[in-house]
Amino acid sequence: MNLIDEGKINSKQGKEVFAEMFATGQTAGAIVKEKGLEQVSDTGAIEALCDQAIAASAKAVAEYKAGKAQAINSIKGQVMKLSQGKANPQLVGEILARKLAE
């Protein structure tokens, strides 16, 4: 699906859109707009969510800085929860890695 390739929706949302397309015959674009599924790729918005998640995840931040690389996944999960699954996961990972390296 082009919307996944363009980064407008993620693969999980793509599956939902595909099922809806099959059931209703609507276009992918119409379904994404109607259900508000478009992925958030605004760097400023994602940075703000990352800041919130970092502030709320002191233990995971400490573990990550102590060398436990997988601890970033806990913080990433918090960002995805805050964005209701709409944040671009790749961008979230990049921003978190940068912020945690500071």
Secondary structure as UniProt FT lines:
FT   HELIX           2..5
FT   TURN            6..7
FT   HELIX           11..24
FT   HELIX           28..35
FT   HELIX           43..56
FT   HELIX           58..65
FT   TURN            66..67
FT   TURN            69..70
FT   HELIX           71..82
FT   TURN            83..85
FT   HELIX           89..101
//
